[in-house]
Amino acid sequence: MSSEQAMGKTLLSIRSHLNGLTKTEQKVAHFILDHAQDVIYHSVTELAERADVGETTVLRFCRKLKFQGFQDFKLSLAQDLVKPSDRLYNEVTEEDDASTLNRKVISMHIGALEQTSELVNSEQLEQAITLLHQADNIHFFGVGSSGLTALQAAHSFSRIGKRSQAKTDTHFQAMAASLMRPGDVAVGISISGSTKDTIETLSLAKKAGSKIIVITSNARSPITKLADIVLLMVARETPLQGSSLSAKISQLVIVDILNVGVTLKFKEEALKFREVTAKAITDKLY
């Protein structure tokens, strides 16, 4: 089989468009052709930096290839490159029995958490805990799978007496963000760091005067440009692995670390709030 035959339709499309691209767009094209396996994990910012072009050039390149945007392009590229058996967990094979699956999947999650532990900046983490401890109100923002993490985060902080909320509807998120004040903290949660809704909501919160904490797996993504504090977590997730549990577990662990850190800042008061909230739902249990 020739290299052309082995190449997926997305890479072939890039080859076919080369002559019609500008010089800077060709830099993007050649970088992708040479590093296709890595590009599916890059944010638009990372790709632009590595190809030595601007982000607008990358987006223009994607549109010339008839994609709606960079995420749409990455999805198509991933479909070319990722084998069906790799779409959940790279180390799992069709021959694995239940016992082997048990061991491999749990090991994968443990590995992601260990890598997240290494990745989190201690100074940024301490600043985030202090900021959340001092916050008048905390708003957690995320959509899709990250929206579920935001709901859990708001719940856990409410249990220790912090005024916290998370809304799943993006219109309600925008309204809540626009009404935030200095002294409030907005926590944006996005695996890719490129989720438009979350970025736009955080922009409103920042404009209103609140501090911004972001939890993401991409250090060089658009969301980090809005952040006062960036907390990195590991989520080696291709576009075909949306809502991967490994990524969600990493997010939740970061949230739990923050929650425990804030609890220790006012331990006795936090414990009282935990007792009060626990008693409030006692009658709802058999």
C-alpha positions, -999 to +999 in steps of 0.1 A: +000+000+000+014+034-009+016+063+016-012+080-002-034+050+001-026+047+038-033+083+045-067+093+058-091+116+040-084+146+061-046+145+054-053+138+018-075+169+018-047+190+032-024+177+005-049+186-022-053+221-009-016+229-005-012+249-037-042+271-028-030+280+007-011+311+017+025+307+029+015+309+065-014+285+060+011+261+043+032+262+075+002+249+094-005+223+067+031+209+067+032+209+106+000+188+107+012+164+080+044+158+099+028+156+134-007+144+128-008+120+158+002+149+182-021+175+167-053+158+178-043+166+214-033+202+207-054+233+214-057+259+187-032+280+207-006+252+209-009+244+172-004+280+163+027+283+185+043+251+172+036+260+136+049+296+143+017+313+130-012+332+146-044+315+158-064+333+131-042+315+105-051+281+120-088+289+120-086+303+084-068+271+073-096+250+088-123+269+070-105+266+037-107+228+042-145+233+047-145+227+084-166+248+108-136+253+131-106+238+147-125+213+169-144+201+138-111+196+120-096+177+149-126+154+151-122+145+114-084+140+118-090+118+149-114+096+129-087+090+104-060+082+129-076+065+159-084+028+155-119+017+167-103-004+195-084+027+207-114+049+211-120+042+248-087+033+263-055+028+243-043-002+263-075-022+262-078-049+236-107-069+223-091-101+238-092-087+274-114-106+298-133-088+327-104-093+351-079-077+327-103-048+319-107-042+356-070-039+361-062-019+330-090+007+334-083+013+371-046+016+364-053+041+337-073+063+362-046+060+388-020+070+363-040+101+353-043+111+389-006+106+396+002+127+365-023+154+376-006+155+410+028+162+393+012+188+370-006+210+396+015+240+406+016+242+444+018+280+444-012+284+421-031+258+442-024+277+474-035+310+459-067+293+446-076+280+481-070+314+496-091+331+470-120+306+474-118+309+512-121+347+510-148+347+483-181+363+489-197+341+463-184+313+441-197+305+406-187+273+388-190+274+351-188+245+326-208+229+299-214+193+289-194+169+310-175+198+327-210+212+335-216+181+356-183+187+374-194+223+381-226+211+397-207+187+420-183+215+428-210+239+438-227+212+459-195+203+478-187+240+486-222+247+497-219+218+522-191+238+540-211+270+541-197+288+510-222+305+488-218+286+456-238+279+425-236+263+391-261+265+363-262+242+333-280+265+309-256+288+291-280+317+291-284+315+328-247+312+331-242+344+312-267+363+333-251+350+366-217+360+354-227+395+344-241+401+379-209+390+397-190+416+418-155+422+431-150+398+459-167+370+440-148+341+423-156+324+390-142+289+384-142+279+348-139+241+340-130+230+305-109+200+295-099+215+262-097+251+274-113+260+241-150+258+250-166+290+236-195+291+260-174+288+291-148+313+278-175+339+269-191+334+304-158+339+321-152+371+301-185+385+315-174+375+350-140+392+346-156+423+332-179+424+363-148+424+385-145+389+398-114+368+400-110+339+377-098+303+384-096+278+355-093+240+356-081+227+323-058+202+307-043+227+282-018+252+296-017+271+263-055+273+255-077+304+251-093+300+285-060+305+303-058+341+289-087+351+312-074+333+343-059+348+374-050+312+385-046+281+363-049+246+377-038+219+353-052+184+352-043+154+330-068+143+303-051+128+273-085+127+256-090+127+218-121+143+203-136+108+200-133+104+238-157+132+249-168+129+285-140+105+293-142+093+329-105+097+334-107+134+326-138+138+348-121+121+377-091+144+374-114+174+374-132+161+405-100+155+424-089+191+417-122+203+431-119+180+461-084+193+469-097+229+467-126+220+489-105+203+516-080+232+515-108+257+521-123+236+548-089+236+567-089+274+565-119+276+588-121+240+601-145+244+631-170+266+612-169+243+581-176+213+602-206+231+618-219+238+583-215+202+573-235+191+604-263+216+596-266+206+560-265+169+569-293+174+594-313+193+568-317+161+547-319+136+576-357+134+573-354+125+536-336+092+545-351+059+557 
